[in-house]
Amino acid sequence: MKTTKTQPVIHSRGFTLVELVVVILILGILAINVGSRFFTKSSFSDRKVADELIEAIRYTQHLAMSRGGSESFQLVTTSTSYSVQDSGGTAVSNPNRSSEYTVTIPSDTSLTAKTISFNGLGQPTPDEDTIISVGSSFTITIEQETGYAHY
């Protein structure tokens, strides 16, 4: 009697390379389409302006406190720009550039027009929490007692 050996049947489990590439391609296309709707250029622009404006607010406060209360400094915002000025309304020099501290913001962003002065203690005037809107994405609050700026 002749015996025959049977080969065990190997069941392949998993995906083929073609299936994996197709799935990754479809996910990539979906990510590009969905991601562009969540992240618009204006929200990045608003964030940049908000960060730079907080930097300007803190610099204005620092200038006022470093002069020992002999001078006050102010931050003036318009809908298209902001500047750091002394009490006479003259723009001070920007420590990061060799020009005056006047910044024009991108056209797709807007600001609330305000004038905020800081005394020698770093407290802002007017004597209330000051709110500056940056575009449609950010609201900067300057605390009444401390002058701390945040969004």
C-alpha positions as CSV (number, residue, x, y, z in Angstrom):
1,M,0.0,0.0,0.0
2,K,1.3,3.3,-1.0
3,T,1.0,6.2,1.4
4,T,0.8,9.8,0.1
5,K,1.8,12.8,2.1
6,T,-0.6,15.6,1.9
7,Q,0.8,19.1,2.1
8,P,-0.8,21.2,4.8
9,V,-2.9,24.0,3.4
10,I,-1.5,27.4,4.2
11,H,-4.1,30.1,4.7
12,S,-2.7,33.5,4.0
13,R,-4.0,36.2,6.2
14,G,-3.4,39.9,5.7
15,F,-3.6,42.5,3.0
16,T,-1.8,42.6,-0.3
17,L,0.5,45.5,-1.1
18,V,-2.0,46.9,-3.7
19,E,-4.8,47.0,-1.1
20,L,-2.6,48.8,1.4
21,V,-1.5,51.4,-1.2
22,V,-5.1,52.1,-2.3
23,V,-6.2,52.6,1.3
24,I,-3.3,54.9,2.1
25,L,-4.0,56.9,-1.1
26,I,-7.7,57.3,-0.2
27,L,-6.9,58.4,3.3
28,G,-4.4,61.0,2.0
29,I,-6.9,62.5,-0.4
30,L,-9.5,62.7,2.4
31,A,-7.0,64.3,4.8
32,I,-6.1,67.0,2.3
33,N,-9.8,67.8,1.6
34,V,-10.9,67.8,5.2
35,G,-7.8,69.4,6.6
36,S,-8.0,72.4,4.3
37,R,-11.5,73.1,5.7
38,F,-10.3,73.1,9.3
39,F,-7.2,75.2,8.9
40,T,-7.7,78.4,6.9
41,K,-5.0,80.9,6.2
42,S,-6.8,83.6,8.1
43,S,-6.8,81.7,11.4
44,F,-3.0,81.3,11.1
45,S,-2.7,85.0,10.3
46,D,-4.9,85.9,13.3
47,R,-2.8,83.8,15.6
48,K,0.4,85.4,14.4
49,V,-1.0,88.9,14.9
50,A,-2.4,88.0,18.3
51,D,1.0,86.6,19.4
52,E,2.9,89.7,18.1
53,L,0.3,92.0,19.7
54,I,0.7,90.4,23.1
55,E,4.5,90.9,22.7
56,A,3.9,94.6,22.0
57,I,1.6,94.9,25.0
58,R,4.2,93.3,27.3
59,Y,6.9,95.5,25.8
60,T,4.8,98.7,26.4
61,Q,4.2,97.6,30.0
62,H,7.9,96.9,30.4
63,L,8.9,100.3,29.1
64,A,6.5,102.0,31.5
65,M,7.7,100.1,34.5
66,S,11.4,100.5,33.7
67,R,11.2,104.3,33.7
68,G,10.2,104.3,37.4
69,G,6.8,105.9,36.8
70,S,8.3,109.1,35.3
71,E,6.7,108.4,31.9
72,S,3.7,106.4,30.7
73,F,3.7,104.5,27.5
74,Q,0.7,103.5,25.4
75,L,-0.3,100.9,22.8
76,V,-2.5,102.3,20.1
77,T,-4.4,99.9,17.9
78,T,-6.4,100.7,14.8
79,S,-8.3,98.3,12.6
80,T,-5.2,97.9,10.3
81,S,-2.2,98.5,12.6
82,Y,-0.8,98.9,16.1
83,S,2.0,101.0,17.5
84,V,3.9,101.5,20.8
85,Q,4.1,105.2,21.7
86,D,5.4,107.4,24.5
87,S,2.9,109.7,26.3
88,G,3.4,112.4,23.6
89,G,2.2,110.1,20.9
90,T,5.6,109.5,19.3
91,A,6.3,105.9,18.3
92,V,9.2,104.4,20.2
93,S,11.9,102.3,18.5
94,N,11.3,98.6,18.0
95,P,13.9,96.4,19.8
96,N,13.7,93.7,17.1
97,R,14.1,96.1,14.2
98,S,15.8,99.4,13.6
99,S,12.6,101.3,13.0
100,E,9.7,102.6,14.9
101,Y,7.4,100.2,16.7
102,T,4.5,100.5,14.2
103,V,3.2,97.3,12.7
104,T,0.7,97.0,9.8
105,I,-1.3,93.8,10.0
106,P,-2.2,91.6,7.1
107,S,-5.3,92.5,5.1
108,D,-7.2,89.4,6.1
109,T,-7.0,90.2,9.8
110,S,-8.5,93.1,11.8
111,L,-8.2,94.6,15.3
112,T,-10.4,96.5,17.7
113,A,-9.4,100.1,17.8
114,K,-8.1,100.9,21.4
115,T,-5.6,103.0,23.2
116,I,-4.1,101.4,26.4
117,S,-1.7,103.3,28.6
118,F,0.5,101.8,31.3
119,N,1.7,103.5,34.4
120,G,4.9,102.9,36.4
121,L,3.4,99.9,38.2
122,G,2.5,98.3,34.9
123,Q,-1.2,98.8,35.4
124,P,-3.3,99.7,32.3
125,T,-5.6,102.6,31.9
126,P,-8.6,102.7,31.5
127,D,-9.2,101.0,34.9
128,E,-11.0,98.0,33.6
129,D,-10.3,94.7,31.8
130,T,-9.5,95.7,28.2
131,I,-10.5,93.4,25.4
132,I,-9.0,93.5,21.9
133,S,-10.5,91.3,19.2
134,V,-8.0,90.0,16.6
135,G,-9.9,88.9,13.5
136,S,-12.7,86.4,14.2
137,S,-10.5,83.9,16.0
138,F,-8.9,85.5,19.0
139,T,-9.7,87.9,21.9
140,I,-6.9,89.4,23.9
141,T,-7.7,90.4,27.5
142,I,-5.5,92.8,29.5
143,E,-6.2,92.3,33.2
144,Q,-7.1,95.4,35.1
145,E,-4.8,95.1,38.2
146,T,-1.7,93.5,36.7
147,G,-1.7,94.3,33.0
148,Y,-1.3,90.7,32.2
149,A,-2.2,90.1,28.5
150,H,-3.6,86.7,27.4
151,Y,-6.1,85.1,25.0
